[in-house]
């Protein structure tokens, strides 16, 4: 309480009361941004006619000071949140920028959201290609049965968050029994807050980030919304970039398959030869412990394109049934250089071009075009050499029937250590000894 000219400043004193017994008082409320802060009380104007005017001036000063203090506090809080958001995005950008698989991006976003919000259950849902359902791309703390759920966009809360583009939060799930019934899997408690933030990029809906089961058990504050919205914005842009990258890659793969098919079509006996070689190479790579997705894609591309240089060789020579002359054989050998030259024009396919160039080298150094030997020959080229020979032995020709698998493997083992890398031959043997190995494409995955 403060006194001025017979008046008193009191917080929480009701009108009509006074610190001086028997004195009637009137109050002047103090407000800031429409919210009451307290009141100034003054004696009856008949007793102190100047007091009310003085207290009116004092109220203006106090309200201004309160408003300024709150503004400074809000500004400081906003600066802190902005700093946290910028720091988060700065630290997160390098990790996300290097990813081209949307599942990797999703896992990073989920882990970051869980840490930011101190939540044990976080999920990232994205639109299916048909844009009618949401599916779980990545999650943390989500039970298995919930990870496999597909949520219809139409007439669902998650779908409404996505289509309206507005965050959605519930302080206590108990307030919304309709949503509690839709929850899949068990929760640590029946009382918890839920937050969902839409993810959009270039105005296009991508998915939503959802979090719950907060350790502090409190409701989500403005800071949480701000940080989660910043995270979802970066995540949406990264996922869209990833999808564009995938679309471009699929278009490139379609072109590559068409080129490989055009080469194989020169001879009806080599139909789908390049595709079979590429699948064998991928399977052998798996047997040799290669599990990096980018490396496996390079191996498959090299297998698909290993004979692309034959597109520059005359059909008269390629399809000749009689023995080739020395000059004709030299022209045939040129297909490795032609193919490597073609593929080198595509940025990022240098390793593939090297594999194409050297896939007719021999383990003993008697191959072409450079006479490389042993481990000096690129591994992908050594794999193509084995797969190419195997497919040639087992494929029908105009002058003979294709051999069976056992005969082909005997032939490869007989030349392991001179023509072929023994380790690669062993890998191909392992492929056929293991019934669980499937020959599949990686390029569409």
C-alpha positions as CSV (number, residue, x, y, z in Angstrom):
1,X,0.0,0.0,0.0
2,X,1.2,3.5,-0.9
3,X,-0.2,6.8,0.4
4,X,-0.5,10.1,-1.5
5,X,-2.5,13.2,-0.4
6,X,-4.7,11.2,1.9
7,X,-5.2,8.4,-0.7
8,X,-3.9,4.8,-0.8
9,X,-2.8,2.4,-3.5
10,X,-4.0,-1.1,-2.7
11,X,-4.1,-4.3,-4.6
12,X,-7.1,-6.5,-3.9
13,X,-9.0,-4.1,-1.5
14,X,-12.7,-3.9,-2.1
15,X,-14.6,-0.6,-2.7
16,X,-16.0,0.8,0.5
17,X,-13.1,-0.5,2.7
18,X,-10.3,1.6,3.9
19,X,-7.1,1.2,5.9
20,X,-8.5,4.2,8.0
21,X,-11.5,3.1,10.1
22,X,-14.7,5.0,9.4
23,X,-13.5,6.5,6.1
24,X,-15.5,5.7,3.0
25,X,-13.4,5.3,-0.2
26,X,-13.9,5.1,-4.0
27,X,-11.7,3.0,-6.3
28,X,-9.9,3.7,-9.6
29,X,-9.2,0.3,-11.4
30,X,-5.7,-0.3,-13.0
31,X,-5.7,-2.3,-16.2
32,X,-3.2,-3.5,-18.8
33,X,-4.3,-4.9,-22.2
34,X,-7.9,-5.2,-20.9
35,X,-6.8,-7.3,-17.8
36,X,-7.3,-6.0,-14.3
37,X,-4.0,-5.5,-12.3
38,X,-5.4,-3.8,-9.2
39,X,-6.9,-0.5,-8.1
40,X,-6.2,2.9,-6.5
41,X,-8.5,3.9,-3.7
42,X,-9.2,7.5,-2.6
43,X,-11.2,9.1,0.1
44,X,-14.6,10.7,-0.5
45,X,-14.0,13.6,-2.9
46,X,-15.9,15.9,-0.4
47,X,-13.1,15.2,2.1
48,X,-10.1,15.3,-0.4
49,X,-11.3,17.0,-3.6
50,X,-7.8,17.0,-5.2
51,X,-7.0,13.3,-4.4
52,X,-9.0,11.8,-7.3
53,X,-7.4,14.0,-9.9
54,X,-3.9,13.1,-8.6
55,X,-4.7,9.4,-8.5
56,X,-6.1,9.5,-12.0
57,X,-2.7,10.8,-13.2
58,X,-1.0,8.2,-11.1
59,X,-3.1,5.4,-12.6
60,X,-2.1,6.5,-16.1
61,X,1.6,6.3,-15.1
62,X,1.2,2.9,-13.5
63,X,-0.8,1.5,-16.4
64,X,1.9,2.8,-18.9
65,X,4.7,1.3,-16.7
66,X,2.8,-2.0,-16.5
67,X,2.1,-2.1,-20.2
68,X,5.8,-1.4,-21.0
69,X,7.0,-4.0,-18.6
70,X,4.7,-6.6,-20.1
71,X,5.8,-5.6,-23.6
72,X,9.5,-6.0,-22.7
73,X,8.8,-9.4,-21.1
74,X,6.8,-10.6,-24.1
75,X,9.5,-9.3,-26.4
76,X,12.2,-11.1,-24.4
77,X,10.2,-14.3,-24.4
78,X,9.6,-14.0,-28.2
79,X,13.4,-13.4,-28.7
80,X,14.1,-16.5,-26.7
81,X,11.7,-18.7,-28.7
82,X,13.0,-17.3,-32.0
83,X,16.5,-18.1,-30.9
84,X,15.5,-21.6,-29.9
85,X,13.8,-22.1,-33.3
86,X,16.8,-20.7,-35.3
87,X,19.2,-22.8,-33.3
88,X,17.1,-25.9,-33.8
89,X,16.8,-25.3,-37.6
90,X,20.5,-24.4,-37.9
91,X,21.6,-27.7,-36.2
92,X,19.0,-29.8,-38.0
93,X,19.6,-28.5,-41.6
94,X,22.8,-30.4,-42.3
95,X,21.4,-33.7,-41.1
96,X,18.2,-33.3,-43.2
97,X,19.8,-31.8,-46.3
98,X,22.0,-34.8,-46.9
99,X,19.0,-37.3,-46.9
100,X,17.2,-38.4,-50.0
101,X,15.1,-41.1,-48.3
102,X,11.9,-39.8,-46.8
103,X,12.0,-42.4,-44.0
104,X,15.4,-41.1,-42.9
105,X,14.0,-37.5,-42.9
106,X,10.9,-38.7,-40.9
107,X,13.0,-40.4,-38.2
108,X,15.0,-37.2,-37.7
109,X,11.9,-35.0,-37.4
110,X,10.3,-37.4,-34.9
111,X,13.3,-37.6,-32.7
112,X,13.7,-33.8,-32.7
113,X,10.0,-33.2,-31.9
114,X,10.2,-35.6,-29.0
115,X,13.2,-33.8,-27.6
116,X,11.8,-30.3,-28.1
117,X,8.4,-31.1,-26.5
118,X,9.6,-33.7,-24.0
119,X,7.1,-36.2,-25.3
120,X,7.5,-40.0,-25.3
121,X,5.0,-40.5,-28.2
122,X,5.5,-38.7,-31.5
123,X,4.4,-39.6,-35.0
124,X,4.7,-38.2,-38.5
125,X,1.9,-39.0,-40.8
126,X,2.1,-38.3,-44.6
127,X,-0.4,-38.4,-47.4
128,X,-0.6,-41.5,-49.6
129,X,-0.1,-41.1,-53.3
130,X,-3.8,-41.2,-53.8
131,X,-4.1,-38.3,-51.2
132,X,-7.1,-40.0,-49.6
133,X,-5.4,-41.5,-46.5
134,X,-2.6,-40.6,-44.0
135,X,-0.1,-43.3,-43.2
136,X,2.6,-43.4,-40.5
137,X,6.0,-42.5,-42.0
138,X,8.0,-42.4,-38.8
139,X,7.2,-42.7,-35.1
140,X,8.6,-42.9,-31.6
141,X,6.8,-44.7,-28.8
142,X,4.0,-45.7,-31.1
143,X,2.8,-49.3,-30.6
144,X,3.1,-51.6,-33.6
145,X,-0.7,-51.8,-34.2
146,X,-0.8,-48.0,-34.4
147,X,2.1,-47.8,-36.9
148,X,0.1,-49.8,-39.5
149,X,-3.1,-47.6,-39.3
150,X,-4.3,-45.7,-42.3
151,X,-6.4,-42.7,-41.5
152,X,-8.9,-41.3,-44.0
153,X,-8.4,-37.7,-44.8
154,X,-12.2,-37.1,-45.2
155,X,-14.0,-36.7,-41.9
156,X,-11.1,-37.2,-39.6
157,X,-9.4,-34.8,-37.1
158,X,-6.0,-35.5,-38.6
159,X,-7.3,-34.9,-42.1
160,X,-9.0,-31.6,-41.0
161,X,-5.7,-30.4,-39.4
162,X,-4.0,-31.1,-42.7
163,X,-6.6,-29.6,-45.1
164,X,-7.3,-26.5,-43.0
165,X,-3.7,-25.9,-42.3
166,X,-4.2,-25.0,-38.6
167,X,-2.6,-26.5,-35.5
168,X,-4.8,-28.5,-33.2
169,X,-4.3,-29.0,-29.5
170,X,-6.2,-30.5,-26.6
171,X,-5.2,-29.8,-23.0
172,X,-6.6,-33.1,-21.8
173,X,-7.8,-36.0,-24.0
174,X,-10.5,-36.7,-21.4
175,X,-12.2,-33.5,-22.7
176,X,-12.7,-35.3,-26.1
177,X,-13.9,-38.9,-25.5
178,X,-14.6,-39.1,-29.2
179,X,-10.9,-38.8,-29.9
180,X,-9.9,-41.0,-27.0
181,X,-11.9,-43.8,-28.6
182,X,-10.0,-43.4,-31.9
183,X,-6.6,-43.8,-30.2
184,X,-4.8,-47.0,-31.0
185,X,-2.7,-48.8,-28.5
186,X,-2.3,-48.2,-24.7
187,X,-1.1,-45.0,-23.1
188,X,0.7,-44.5,-19.8
189,X,-2.2,-42.5,-18.4
190,X,-5.8,-41.6,-19.3
191,X,-5.0,-37.9,-18.9
192,X,-2.7,-36.2,-21.4
193,X,-2.3,-33.3,-23.8
194,X,-2.3,-33.8,-27.6
195,X,-0.8,-31.5,-30.2
196,X,-1.0,-31.8,-34.0
197,X,0.7,-29.4,-36.5
198,X,0.1,-29.5,-40.3
199,X,3.0,-29.9,-42.7
200,X,2.7,-28.0,-46.0
201,X,5.2,-27.0,-48.7
202,X,4.5,-24.5,-51.5
203,X,0.9,-24.5,-50.4
204,X,0.6,-28.3,-50.8
205,X,-0.4,-30.5,-47.9
206,X,2.3,-33.1,-47.0
207,X,1.3,-34.5,-43.6
208,X,1.1,-33.8,-39.9
209,X,3.3,-34.0,-36.8
210,X,1.6,-35.3,-33.7
211,X,2.9,-35.5,-30.2
212,X,1.5,-36.6,-26.8
213,X,2.4,-38.2,-23.5
214,X,4.5,-35.3,-22.3
215,X,6.8,-36.0,-19.3
216,X,5.8,-32.8,-17.5
217,X,2.1,-33.7,-18.0
218,X,1.3,-30.0,-18.7
219,X,-0.5,-28.4,-21.6
220,X,1.4,-27.2,-24.7
221,X,2.4,-23.5,-24.6
222,X,2.9,-21.0,-27.3
223,X,6.6,-21.8,-27.4
224,X,5.8,-25.4,-28.2
225,X,3.6,-24.4,-31.1
226,X,6.2,-22.1,-32.5
227,X,9.0,-24.7,-32.3
228,X,6.9,-27.5,-33.7
229,X,5.6,-25.3,-36.6
230,X,9.2,-24.4,-37.5
231,X,10.2,-28.1,-37.4
232,X,7.2,-29.1,-39.5
233,X,7.9,-26.3,-42.1
234,X,11.5,-27.5,-42.6
235,X,10.3,-31.1,-42.6
236,X,7.7,-30.5,-45.2
237,X,10.1,-28.7,-47.5
238,X,12.6,-31.6,-47.1
239,X,10.0,-34.3,-47.8
240,X,8.9,-32.4,-50.9
241,X,12.5,-32.1,-52.1
242,X,12.9,-35.8,-51.5
243,X,9.8,-36.7,-53.5
244,X,10.9,-34.5,-56.4
245,X,14.3,-36.2,-56.3
246,X,12.5,-39.6,-56.4
247,X,10.4,-38.6,-59.3
248,X,13.4,-37.4,-61.3
249,X,15.2,-40.6,-60.4
250,X,12.3,-42.7,-61.6
251,X,12.2,-40.8,-64.8
252,X,15.9,-41.4,-65.3
253,X,15.6,-45.1,-64.5
254,X,12.8,-45.3,-67.0
255,X,15.0,-43.9,-69.7
256,X,17.9,-46.2,-68.7
257,X,15.6,-49.3,-68.8
258,X,14.4,-48.2,-72.3
259,X,18.0,-47.8,-73.5
260,X,19.0,-51.2,-72.1
261,X,16.0,-52.8,-73.7
262,X,16.8,-51.1,-77.0
263,X,20.3,-52.7,-76.9
264,X,18.9,-56.1,-75.9
265,X,16.3,-55.9,-78.7
266,X,19.1,-56.0,-81.3
267,X,19.2,-59.8,-80.7
268,X,16.1,-61.7,-79.7
269,X,18.4,-64.1,-77.8
270,X,19.5,-61.3,-75.5
271,X,16.0,-60.2,-74.5
272,X,16.0,-58.9,-70.9
273,X,19.7,-59.9,-70.6
274,X,20.8,-56.5,-69.0
275,X,17.9,-56.7,-66.5
276,X,18.9,-60.2,-65.4
277,X,22.5,-59.2,-65.0
278,X,21.7,-56.2,-62.9
279,X,19.5,-58.3,-60.6
280,X,22.2,-60.9,-60.2
281,X,24.7,-58.2,-59.3
282,X,22.5,-56.7,-56.6
283,X,22.0,-60.2,-55.1
284,X,25.7,-60.9,-55.1
285,X,26.3,-57.5,-53.5
286,X,24.0,-58.4,-50.7
287,X,25.9,-61.7,-50.2
288,X,29.2,-59.8,-50.0
289,X,27.9,-57.6,-47.2
290,X,27.0,-54.5,-49.3
291,X,24.0,-52.9,-47.6
292,X,24.3,-49.2,-48.6
293,X,21.2,-48.3,-50.7
294,X,23.2,-45.8,-52.9
295,X,25.9,-48.4,-53.6
296,X,23.3,-51.1,-54.5
297,X,21.6,-48.6,-56.9
298,X,24.9,-48.0,-58.6
299,X,25.5,-51.7,-58.9
300,X,22.1,-52.2,-60.4
301,X,22.6,-49.3,-62.8
302,X,25.9,-50.6,-63.9
303,X,24.4,-54.0,-64.6
304,X,21.6,-52.4,-66.6
305,X,23.9,-50.3,-68.7
306,X,26.9,-52.6,-69.1
307,X,26.2,-53.2,-72.8
308,X,24.9,-49.8,-73.6
309,X,27.9,-49.1,-75.8
310,X,26.7,-51.8,-78.3
311,X,24.2,-49.2,-79.5
312,X,27.2,-47.8,-81.4
313,X,28.2,-51.1,-83.0
314,X,26.9,-52.2,-86.4
315,X,24.2,-54.9,-86.2
316,X,26.1,-56.7,-89.0
317,X,28.9,-57.3,-86.6
318,X,26.8,-57.9,-83.5
319,X,24.6,-60.4,-85.1
320,X,27.2,-62.2,-87.2
321,X,27.0,-66.0,-86.7
322,X,30.3,-66.8,-88.2
323,X,33.7,-66.2,-86.5
324,X,34.6,-62.5,-86.2
325,X,37.7,-61.2,-87.9
326,X,40.4,-59.5,-85.9
327,X,39.2,-56.0,-86.9
328,X,35.5,-57.0,-86.2
329,X,36.5,-58.2,-82.7
330,X,38.3,-54.9,-82.1
331,X,35.1,-53.1,-83.0
332,X,33.1,-55.3,-80.6
333,X,35.6,-54.5,-77.8
334,X,35.1,-50.8,-78.3
335,X,31.6,-51.1,-76.8
336,X,33.1,-50.8,-73.3
337,X,34.6,-47.4,-74.1
338,X,31.5,-46.2,-76.0
339,X,29.3,-47.2,-73.1
340,X,31.5,-45.5,-70.5
341,X,31.6,-42.4,-72.6
342,X,27.8,-42.2,-72.8
343,X,27.3,-42.7,-69.1
344,X,29.9,-40.2,-68.0
345,X,27.7,-37.5,-69.5
346,X,25.3,-38.0,-66.6
347,X,26.4,-36.3,-63.4
348,X,26.9,-38.6,-60.4
349,X,27.4,-41.8,-62.5
350,X,31.2,-41.8,-62.6
351,X,31.4,-45.1,-60.7
352,X,28.9,-46.7,-63.0
353,X,30.9,-45.5,-66.0
354,X,34.0,-47.1,-64.6
355,X,32.3,-50.4,-64.1
356,X,31.0,-50.3,-67.7
357,X,34.5,-49.5,-69.0
358,X,36.2,-52.4,-67.2
359,X,33.5,-55.2,-67.1
360,X,35.6,-57.2,-69.7
361,X,38.8,-57.1,-67.7
362,X,40.1,-60.4,-66.4
363,X,41.3,-61.3,-62.9
364,X,44.7,-62.4,-64.4
365,X,45.1,-59.1,-66.3
366,X,44.4,-60.6,-69.8
367,X,41.2,-58.7,-70.4
368,X,40.4,-55.3,-72.0
369,X,40.4,-52.4,-72.5
370,X,43.3,-51.7,-70.1
371,X,44.5,-55.1,-68.9
372,X,43.8,-54.4,-65.2
373,X,44.3,-57.3,-62.9
374,X,43.0,-58.5,-59.5
375,X,41.6,-55.8,-57.1
376,X,42.7,-53.1,-59.5
377,X,39.5,-53.9,-61.4
378,X,36.5,-52.0,-59.9
379,X,34.4,-54.4,-57.8
380,X,31.2,-53.6,-59.8
381,X,33.0,-54.5,-63.0
382,X,34.1,-57.9,-61.5
383,X,30.5,-58.5,-60.5
384,X,29.2,-57.7,-64.0
385,X,31.8,-60.0,-65.5
386,X,30.5,-63.0,-63.5
387,X,26.8,-62.2,-63.9
388,X,27.2,-61.5,-67.6
389,X,29.0,-64.8,-68.2
390,X,26.5,-66.8,-66.1
391,X,23.5,-65.3,-68.0
392,X,25.2,-66.0,-71.4
393,X,25.8,-69.6,-70.5
394,X,22.2,-70.2,-69.2
395,X,20.5,-68.4,-72.1
396,X,19.4,-70.0,-75.3
397,X,21.2,-69.2,-78.5
398,X,20.5,-69.9,-82.1
399,X,23.2,-72.6,-82.2
400,X,22.6,-74.2,-78.7
401,X,20.3,-74.6,-75.8
402,X,21.1,-72.7,-72.6
403,X,22.9,-74.7,-69.9
404,X,21.4,-75.4,-66.4
405,X,22.5,-73.6,-63.2
406,X,24.8,-76.4,-62.1
407,X,26.7,-76.5,-65.4
408,X,27.0,-72.7,-65.5
409,X,28.4,-72.6,-61.9
410,X,30.9,-75.4,-62.7
411,X,32.2,-73.3,-65.6
412,X,32.5,-70.2,-63.5
413,X,34.4,-72.1,-60.7
414,X,36.7,-73.6,-63.3
415,X,37.8,-70.1,-64.3
416,X,37.8,-68.5,-60.8
417,X,41.2,-67.1,-60.1
418,X,42.2,-66.5,-63.7
419,X,39.2,-65.0,-65.5
420,X,37.0,-64.2,-62.6
421,X,37.3,-62.9,-59.0
422,X,37.0,-66.0,-56.8
423,X,35.1,-64.0,-54.1
424,X,32.5,-62.9,-56.6
425,X,32.0,-66.4,-58.0
426,X,31.5,-67.6,-54.4
427,X,28.9,-64.9,-53.9
428,X,27.0,-66.0,-56.9
429,X,27.1,-69.6,-55.7
430,X,25.8,-68.4,-52.3
431,X,22.9,-66.7,-54.1
432,X,21.8,-69.9,-55.6
433,X,22.5,-72.0,-52.5
434,X,20.2,-69.8,-50.4
435,X,16.5,-70.3,-51.3
436,X,15.6,-67.2,-49.3
437,X,17.4,-64.8,-51.7
438,X,15.1,-63.0,-54.1
439,X,16.3,-61.3,-57.2
440,X,14.7,-57.9,-57.1
441,X,15.0,-54.3,-58.3
442,X,16.3,-51.7,-55.9
443,X,15.9,-48.7,-58.2
444,X,12.1,-48.3,-57.6
445,X,12.5,-48.5,-53.8
